[in-house]
Amino acid sequence: MQKIAVVTGGSGGIGLATIKLLANQGIKSISWDLNAPHEDIPFVKCDISSDDSIKAAVAETIDKFGTPTILINNCGLQYLAPVDEFPLEKWNQLIAIMLTGTFLCSKYLIPGMKKNGWGRIVNISSIHGKVASPYKAAYVAAKHGVLGLSKVMAMELAENNITVNSICPGFVDTTIMRAQIAKQAELNQMSEEAVATQIMLKPACIKKFTTTDQVAGMVSYFISDEASTITGEAFSMSGGWGMGH
């Protein structure tokens, strides 16, 4: 039976790289996103912040493609501001998409995994699920929450042959990350190059941005048979940043 995967936020960045890699491995992968990918890959329009939209995406996906047994919770966004200036609507948006959305997508796809007697959930958290940085209150809170949620799900689902793991990248070279550099430059009154070297890569031992293909490769490992006894883990891909957490 062909494995079917849902990848949230699959129109670009880590999500798109993951879909391409899984497709090359014979796994039918569907992007849940607000925008269709520019490439010819299966797509279901979904607002990850909306309970109704996620329910509709589940129904459409099962009807068109079959029951997914792999879920990659990847959808994310960023907003930077000091806590005392952080807009409530931005706080709510980030928490809704990255934490509540991860919960809801998992909640509605787990029954199909249980029925099949097999499942894999990989949550794309962040090194900010383990450590903090200024101006990122909602992002850090959401990503910390994802790690806690993942551990609970791992405990609950182990007897159903469903594993749940998290990946915690450092700075990944994506459009969102480049926009973040520009915002950090504005907030810190620095050049973008200085932000990249003196802020973003400063705490890392390896002074390189992680690539989307590297993260996709770790996703591939976590859903493989070789990782069948790994669950509840939070694997850092951060060039050594946050060691010991």
C-alpha positions in Angstrom: 0.0 0.0 0.0 1.4 3.4 -1.0 2.2 5.7 1.9 0.4 9.1 1.9 1.9 12.1 3.6 0.5 15.5 4.5 3.0 18.4 4.7 1.6 21.7 6.0 3.2 24.8 4.5 4.3 22.8 1.5 4.4 25.6 -1.0 8.0 26.6 -0.3 11.0 26.3 2.0 11.3 23.2 4.2 7.9 22.0 3.3 8.5 22.0 -0.5 11.9 20.4 0.0 10.3 17.7 2.1 7.5 17.0 -0.5 10.1 16.6 -3.3 12.3 14.2 -1.3 9.4 12.1 -0.1 7.9 12.0 -3.7 11.3 10.7 -4.9 11.0 7.9 -2.3 7.6 6.9 -3.7 5.5 8.6 -0.9 2.5 10.6 -2.2 2.8 13.9 -0.5 0.1 16.6 -0.3 0.7 20.2 0.5 -1.8 21.9 2.9 -1.3 25.6 2.4 -3.1 28.8 1.5 -1.2 29.1 -1.7 -0.6 26.4 -4.3 3.1 25.5 -5.0 4.5 26.8 -8.3 5.4 23.2 -9.0 3.2 20.4 -10.0 2.5 18.7 -6.7 -0.7 17.6 -5.0 -2.3 20.5 -3.2 -5.2 21.0 -0.8 -6.0 24.6 0.2 -6.0 24.9 4.0 -5.8 27.6 6.6 -3.9 26.0 9.4 -5.2 28.5 11.9 -8.8 27.4 11.2 -10.5 24.3 12.7 -13.1 24.2 10.0 -10.5 24.6 7.2 -8.4 21.7 8.6 -11.5 19.5 8.9 -12.4 20.2 5.3 -8.8 19.5 4.2 -8.8 16.2 5.9 -12.1 15.2 4.1 -10.8 16.4 0.7 -7.4 14.7 1.1 -9.0 11.3 2.0 -11.5 11.6 -0.8 -8.9 12.5 -3.5 -5.8 10.7 -2.3 -6.6 8.2 0.5 -5.9 8.2 4.2 -2.6 9.9 5.2 -0.5 8.0 7.7 2.4 10.5 7.7 2.0 14.1 8.9 4.7 16.7 8.7 3.6 19.8 10.8 5.8 22.4 9.1 3.6 25.5 8.6 5.1 28.6 10.3 5.7 32.3 10.3 7.6 35.0 12.2 6.9 38.4 13.8 9.5 40.4 15.7 8.7 43.0 18.4 9.5 43.7 22.0 7.0 42.1 24.4 5.5 45.4 25.5 4.9 46.3 21.9 3.9 42.9 20.6 0.5 43.2 18.9 -2.1 40.8 20.4 -3.4 39.9 16.9 0.1 38.8 15.9 0.6 36.8 19.1 -2.7 35.0 18.4 -1.9 34.4 14.8 1.5 32.8 15.5 0.2 30.6 18.3 -2.8 29.6 16.2 -0.8 28.5 13.2 2.3 26.9 14.8 0.9 25.4 18.1 -2.9 25.1 17.8 -2.6 24.2 14.1 -0.1 21.4 15.0 -2.5 20.1 17.6 -5.5 20.2 15.2 -3.8 18.6 12.2 -2.6 15.8 14.5 -5.9 15.4 16.2 -7.8 14.9 12.9 -5.3 12.6 11.2 -4.4 10.4 14.1 -7.6 8.3 13.8 -6.6 7.2 10.3 -3.2 6.3 11.5 -4.7 4.2 14.3 -7.0 2.4 11.9 -4.0 1.5 9.7 -1.9 0.4 12.7 1.0 2.7 11.6 1.8 6.3 11.6 4.5 8.9 11.7 4.2 12.5 12.9 7.2 14.9 12.5 6.8 18.4 13.9 9.1 21.1 12.7 9.8 23.0 15.8 13.0 25.2 16.1 16.1 25.6 18.2 13.8 28.3 19.7 11.8 25.4 21.1 14.8 25.0 23.4 16.4 28.4 23.8 15.1 32.0 23.5 16.0 35.2 21.6 14.8 38.7 22.0 11.8 40.0 20.0 10.4 36.5 19.4 7.9 36.0 22.2 5.1 34.3 20.3 7.5 32.2 18.1 9.5 31.0 21.1 6.4 30.3 23.1 4.8 28.3 20.2 7.9 26.3 19.4 8.4 25.4 23.1 4.8 24.3 23.1 5.3 22.1 20.1 8.0 20.1 21.9 5.7 19.6 24.9 2.8 18.6 22.7 5.0 16.1 20.8 6.1 14.4 24.0 2.5 13.9 25.1 1.4 12.5 21.7 4.5 10.2 21.6 3.4 8.7 25.0 -0.2 8.3 24.0 0.4 6.8 20.5 3.3 4.5 21.1 1.0 1.4 21.5 -0.5 2.2 18.1 2.8 2.0 16.3 2.8 5.7 15.7 5.9 7.7 16.5 6.0 11.5 17.1 9.3 13.4 16.9 10.4 17.0 16.5 13.1 18.6 14.5 14.7 21.8 15.9 16.6 23.7 13.1 18.6 26.7 13.7 18.4 29.3 11.0 17.4 27.7 7.7 18.1 29.6 4.5 14.5 30.4 3.4 12.5 33.5 2.3 11.1 33.8 5.8 14.6 33.8 7.3 15.9 36.4 4.9 12.9 38.6 5.9 13.8 38.1 9.5 17.4 39.3 8.8 16.0 42.5 7.4 13.7 43.0 10.4 16.6 42.3 12.8 18.7 44.8 11.0 16.0 47.4 11.5 15.5 46.6 15.2 19.2 46.5 16.0 20.3 49.3 13.6 22.8 47.0 11.9 23.5 45.9 8.4 21.9 42.6 7.2 25.4 41.0 6.9 26.2 42.0 10.5 22.9 40.5 11.7 23.7 37.2 9.9 27.2 36.9 11.3 27.0 38.7 14.7 23.5 37.8 15.8 22.1 34.8 14.0 25.2 32.6 13.6 27.1 33.9 16.6 25.9 31.2 19.1 26.5 28.4 16.5 29.7 26.4 16.4 29.3 25.9 12.6 28.8 29.3 11.1 26.5 28.2 8.2 22.8 28.4 7.6 21.1 25.0 7.5 19.6 24.1 4.1 16.0 23.0 3.5 17.3 19.8 2.0 19.1 19.0 5.2 15.9 19.3 7.2 14.0 17.3 4.6 16.6 14.6 5.0 16.0 14.4 8.7 12.2 14.2 8.1 12.9 11.3 5.8 14.9 9.5 8.5 12.2 9.9 11.2 9.5 8.3 9.0 11.8 5.5 8.0 11.8 1.9 9.4 15.3 2.6 10.8 13.7 5.2 13.2 10.8 2.9 14.3 11.9 2.9 17.9 12.6 6.6 18.1 9.8 8.7 19.5 9.3 11.8 21.7 12.7 13.2 20.6 13.6 16.7 19.7 16.6 16.7 17.3 18.6 19.9 16.9 20.0 20.9 13.6 21.6 24.2 14.6 25.3 24.0 14.0 25.9 23.3 17.7 23.7 26.2 19.0 21.9 25.2 22.2 24.0 22.2 23.0 22.9 20.7 26.3 19.3 21.7 25.9 
